[in-house]
Amino acid sequence: MTRFNVFLLGFSFLVSKVLGLLRDNLLASGFGASTGVGIFNLDTYYAAFRLPDLLFNLLSYGILSAAFVPLFVEALKREGKPQAFKFANEILHLVGIIILAISGILFIFAPQFVQLFVPGFSAQDVKVTADITRIMLLTPFFFTIGSVAGGMQNAFNKFLGMSLAPILYNLGIIGGVVFLSKQYGVYGIAIGVSAGAFLNMLVLLPGIYKAGFAYFMPKIWWTSRVKEMITLSLPRIFGMSVSQLALVVDTIIASTLPLGSITIINFAINLGSLPMGLIGTSVAIVSFGTLSSKAAEGRFDDFTNELRSSIRQILFLLIPLVCGMWMLKMEAVRLLLVRGKFTISDALITADTLGILLGGLAFGGVIFILARAFYALKNTKTPVIISIIAVVLNIVFSLIFSKLFSLATLGLALANAISNVTNATLLVVMLQKKLKSGILDGVEILKAIIGGIVMSIAVWGSKLAFIKIFTDVESYGKLAAQTAASVIIGALAYFLICRLLKCKELKKLM
């Protein structure tokens, strides 16, 4: 795993997340969370993602994320590019045709399916949700082609296209918000989503053609390698279906809660996913190809060392980000979302929801790499079984906390955090058992935790000092200055304590 590739993907995720925050800012100011009606009700927009996401995650992502890269790498090493590209064409056609066929069915019966997901919506909101669902049913096909292309580039350790893809996706959505939403409401945003998905696919294609890929219609699709991939993917698909069920249940519950609950939980998730996407996802994507190669060559000691290093790297960077965001959660929400129709009361609920979500994000960040380690070993059953356990807990606790204890979005966030902790813990236990070796560097993780605690105290102290110096912190400029100062002081405190503790990752970074 080259650090340049991690940096490239990490930087692209950062840019993408910054654009995502800009997107959410525009949505919050233009639509609000609890004040929208008709085509300006943002809950309908987020609810409309359920069907397209369900289709892509079950059929395309469920197959491609678990088995495509390891099998493509294996074909590349053993039989060369022609056979590897032949396999990619077979998968591209098989999954693409299935996606198109099911999209057509969902397009026809969208109102009936949507009604199942949002029982708390009015008839008008159901109609709007169904309409924009139909617009966004284009996205699973675009993402499928992009996923195959991205998987091939991963195998070649080429990440430029993958780094640009999420940026262009967010730019497409922002374009829909800026140029279309004022007149067409959520319909304009949905058009932007489809345009962004198309751009996401488009930027991934040049890289594979440069590597020598040539598109052609396979004479036979159901080959032995395709059968192996489907066999390996079935547990993953089943696991994804359970994961998607949890999202559907959350949407169903949120649709029965006060207006704006779906929007608030999505804003909180988007803010919380910033550190997880920046660190966990970028390291996991880069490591996946390396882990697959080492597993295919039978170099399991190197495999374990690579995995241990990746986990250490993720936690060294993720722990301070999570701690810092928790200490500054209200400031972040106020700076990024409180505009126009998004009120302070909306911000308070969003910040509280975010704070609870952050409790499970450090664990969520390592799930990416742990699951891919199993996939690289061609073991898709174990992470799926663990995922099912975690998802069942998520659903049960979502119902208990949000409905029985009337915690609303706070209950959904708490259930999500418990699910992440369970998932990560079980993955570590089972992976160590399979590899017969420890994959966690306990001493280094403890150092990072100590650094995170010291950093949190420094951030808290800087906030108190700033409030005493400047009594008026309600203005946007002073709030931004306070937050920036707290971030800088916290970062310096973290790196200082890590240097005193002689953290391995800090030495590598420096």
N, C-alpha and C positions, 0 to 999 in steps of 0.2 A: 504494500500500500504506500504510494508516494504521498508525501505531505503536500506537494503542489496540487494534486488532484483533490485532496481533502479541502485545501484552501479554496480551490476553484469552485467546488460544489458548495462549500460553506458560504463563500462570498455571494454566489448566485442565490442561495436560499435567503441570505440576509437581504439582498436587493429585492427578491421576490416578496419576502415578508414585509419589507418597508412599503412596497407597492400594495401589499395586502392591507396594511394598516391605513394607507391612503384611501384605498377602496372602502374600507369600513368607515373611515371618517366621512367620506362623501355620502355613504349610505345612511349613516347616523344623522348627519345634518339635514339631509334631504327628506328622510322618511321618519326618523325617530324610532323609538321602540314600542311605545304604548299609545301613540296618537294617530297612527295611520289607518285609513279606511279604503276599501275598494282596491283599485290598482296601485294605491300607495301604502298598502299594508305589507310591511317587510316580512311578516310571518309567512305569507303566501310564497314569497320568493325562496326562503330557506326550506319550507316544506316541499316545494317542487323539486328539490334536489334528490329526494328520497328514491324515486323510481329510476332516474338515470344512474345514480350512484349504485343502487342495488344491482342493476343490470351489469354495469362495468365491473364492479367488485366481485360479483359471483362468477361471471363467465370469463371475463378477460383477465382482470388482475388476479383472480383466484388461480387461474392456470399459469399465467406468465410469471408471476412473482415467485412461485414455489419451485418450478422445474425447468423453465426455459433456459436460463443462463447456465446452470450446471450441465444440461444436456447439449447445449450449443457449444460450450467450451470443450466438452468431451469429444464431440464430432470434429471440432476444429483441430484438436491435438492428434486424434487418431486417424482421421480420414481427410483432413485438409479443408480449405475454404469451399470448394464446390459442393461437397456433401453437407457442410454446415449451412450454407446458404440455401440449399435445396430443402433442408429441414425447416428453416425459417419461413420459406415460401409456403410450405405445407401448413404450418401453424397459422400463418397470416390468413390464408384462405379459409381454413376450418373455423377459426374463432370469428373472423370478420363476417362470414356468411351467417353464422348463428346469431351474432349480435344484430345484424340488419333484420333478420327474420323476426326476432323477438321484439325489436324496436317497433316494427310495423304493427304487431299485435297490441303493444302497449299504447301506441299512438291512437288506435281505434277505440280502445277501452280505457283511456286515461281517466275520465271522470269517475268510473266505477272503482278503479284502483286507488285513486286519490282519496275518495270518500272513506276508504278503510284506514288510511293513514292519519286523517285529521277529523275524527268524529266530533270534535268540539268546534269546528268551523261552521260559519253560516253558509247558506246555499251560494251566495255571491262569492265568498272567499274560496269555496270548493271549485267553482267555475274558473276563477282567475288562476288558481293553482294548477288545475288541469290544463288550461291553455298554455301556461308557460312551461309546464312539464313537457308538452308536445314539442315546443321550440327546443328545449334542452336535450331531447332524445337523440339529437345529432351527435352529442358529445361522446357517448360511449364508443361509437365507431372511430372517431378521430383519435381518442385516447388509446384504443386498441392498436391501431397502426403505429402510433407513437411509442407504445410500450414495447412492441416487437423491435422497432428500430433502436430504442434506447437499450434494450437488453443486448442486442448485437454490439453496440458501442461499448457497453460495460465489459463484454467479453474481450474486446480489443484494448481495454483501458483508455478509451477516448471519452472525454466527458464534457467537451465544449457544448455540443448540442443539448445534452442533458442539463447543463447549467443555464442555458438560455431559455429552455422550454417553459419552466414555471414563470419566468419573468414575462414572456410574451402572453401567457395565459392571463395573468393579472392585468396586463395592459389592455387586453381585449375587454375584460369586464369593466375596467375603469372607463374605457371609451364608451361602452354602453351606458354607464351611469352619467357621464358628463354630457354626452351628445343626444341621448335618447330618453333618459328617465324622466326629465322634467315634463315632457309631453306624453310619453307612453307608460310612465310608471314602471312597474316590475317587468312589463313586457320588454321594455328597452334594455333592462339589465340582462334578461334571459338571452336576448340577441347578442349582447356583449359576451356572455358566457360561451355561446356556441362559436362565436368568432375567435375567442381566446383559445378554445380547444383546437380549432383548425390551425391557428398559428403555432400552437404547441406541437402539433403533428408535423407541420411544414418544416420547422427548424431542425427536426431530428432526421429528416430524409437525406440531406446532402452527405452527412457523415458516413452512412452505410454504403451509399453509392461510391464514395471516395475509397472505401475499404474494398470495393470490388463486388458488392452485391448487385445482382441483376434480377429484376422482377420477371417472373414467368408463371404461367398457369400450370400447376403440377398435374400430371396425368393420373397419378395415384396419390390420394391424400392420406389414406389410412395405412401408414407404414409402421414398421416395428418400433421406430423411435417415437412416432406420434402416439402409439399405444402406450409406450412406457411413460411418456409425459402425462397423458391423461390419467394413467393409473396412479402416478405420483401426485397428481393434482387433485384427485377426488377427495382425499381427506382435507386438503386446503380449501376446496370449494365448500365442503360441508362446514368447515370451521368458519369460513367467511359468511356463510348463510346465517350462522348463529350470531356472528358479530353484527351483521346487518340487521338481524332481528332486534338486537339491543338498540340500535339507532332508530329503528321503526317504533319500538316501544317508547323510547324517549320522546319522539315526535308526537306519538299518540297522547302521551301524558301531558306534554307541554301544550298541545292544542286545547286541552281542557283547563289549563291554568289561565291566569289573567292575561289579557292582551299584551303581546310583546315578549312573552316568555320564550318562544322559539328563537326570536331575534337575540335576546339577552344571552341565552346559553350559547348561541353560535358566536356572538361577539367575544364572550369569555374564552371559548375554545380557541378562537383565532388568535387572541392575545397570548394565551398560554402556550400555544403550539410554536410560538416564535423561538424560544430556546431549544425546544425539542427538535424542531425542523432544522434549525441552524446547525446543531451539533449532532444529534443522534442519527438523523436521516442521512446527512452528507457522509459521515464516517461509515455507516452501514452500507451505503451504495458502493462506495469505493472499495470497501473490504470484501464485498460479496464475490466479485470476480476473483480476487486473490485467494479467498477461502475455497472457492470452487476449484481453482487450479491445484492448490495444495492437497485437497481431498482427492481429486482425480488422480494425482500422482502418488497417493498413499503416504504423503509426508505429514503424519499426524502430529508429530512434535512441533513442527513449524506451524501447523494449523492452530494448535493450542496457543502457541506464543503470539501468533498474529491476533487471535481472538482476545487474549488477555490484554495485549497492548491496546487494542481498539476500545475495549470496555474502560480501561484506565483513562484513555484519552477523552472518551465521552464524558465520564463522570468528573474529571478534572475541570472541564469547561462548563458542564451543565449544572453542577452543584452551585457555584456562585451566581450563575444567571438566574436560577430558580429562587435562591435566597434573596437576591437583589430585587427581583420582580415582586416577590411577596412583600417585602418591606415598602415598596413604592407602588403597590397595586392601585391605590386610589388616585395617586398622582398620574399614573400611566393612563387610566381610564379618562380622567378629566382632561388631560392634554390631548389625547388621541380621539376621543369620541364626543365630548360635550361641545356640541355646536348646534345651531339651528333648532331643530325639533327634538334633539336628544337632551333630555332634562337631567338635572342633578339627581333626582330620585331614581331615574333609570341608571345613572352612573353608580349610585350606591349599591344597587342590587347587582349590577355587573361586576363591580369590584369585589363584593363578598363572594360571588360565585367563582370568580377568577382565583381568589385566595384559597378556596377549597380545592379547586382543580390542581393548583400548583403542588399540593401535597403528594400527588401521584405522578407528577411529570418527570422527576428524576428517574423513577422506575420505568416510566413509559419510554424514556429516551434510550434505555438499553434493550428494550424489547425488540427493536428493529434489528440490532446486530445479533441478538441471541436466536431469534427465529431464523434469520438467514444462515446462521451457522448450522442449524439443523437441515435447512434446505440444501446447503452445500454438501452435506453428508448424505443427501438423498433420503432423508428421514422427514417426511411431512406429517406423519401421524402424530408424533409426540407433541409438537407445538400446537397442532390443531386440537388435540384433546385438552391441553392446558388452556387454550383459548376458549374452548367451550365452557370449561369450569369457571373461568374469569367472567365470561359474558353472562352466564346464568346468575352469578352473584350480582353482576351489574343490574340485570333486569329486576331481580328480587329486591335488592336494596333501593333501586329507583322507585319502585312502587311503595315500599315501606316508608322511605324518608320523605318523598315528595307528596304522597297522598295521606298515608296514615298519620305522619307527624307534621303534615302541612308545611314542609320546608320549601316547596316549589322548586325553583331552579337550584337552590342550595342543595336540596336532596339529590337531584340528578348529578350535580358535581361531586358530591360525597361518594355516591355509588361508583362513579367513574374512577375516582382516586383509589378506592378499595380494589376495584377490578385490576388496575394497573399494578398495584403492589403484589397482588396474588399472582398475576401472570408472570411478572419478572422473577419473583421468588421461585416459583415452580420450574421455570425455564432454566434457571441457574442450577438448581438441584439436579434436574434430569440430565443436563448437558455435562456436568461434572461427573455424574455417574457413567455416562456413555464414554467420555474421553478418559476416564480413570485418572483425572488430574484436576487440580484447582484452576479455575479460570478467573477468579477475583484476586486482585492484589490488595489484601485487607489493609496492610499498613499504609499504602498510598491512598486508598479510599478514605481511611480515617484522617489522614493529613488534609485531604480536600474538605472533609466535613468540618474539621477544626477551623480551616481557613474560611469556610462559609459562615460559621458562627461568629468569628471575629469580624468578618465583613458586615454581617447583619448589625452587630453592635455599633460599628463605625457609621453605617448608614443612619441608624436610629439617632445616634448622637449628633450627626450633622443636620438632621431634620430639626431636632430641638434647638440647636444653636441658630439655625437660619430663622426659625420662627421668632426667637428672642430678639434677633437683630432687626428683622423686618416684620413688623406686626401685620402688614397687609400682604398676605400671600395668596389673596383671592385673584389678583390680576394674572393674566396668562403669562406675561413676561417674567414676573417674579416666581411664579410656580415653576416655569420652565428652568429658570436659573437655579432654584432650589433643587430640582430633580437632577439637573446636570451635575451640580456640585456634589450631591449625594452619590451619584454613580461614580464619579471620578475618585472620591474619597474611599468609597467601598472597594473599587477595583484595586487601588493602591494598597489598601489594607490586606486584601486577599493575596496579592502577589508578594507582599512583604512577608506575611506569615508563612506562605508556601516556600519562600526562599530560605527563611530561618529553619523550616522543617526539612529542607533539601528535597523537595518533591521532584521526582524523576521527570514528569511531564513539563515542569517549568524549565528544567535544564534543557530539554529538547527544544522547547519553544524559543528560549533565548539563544 
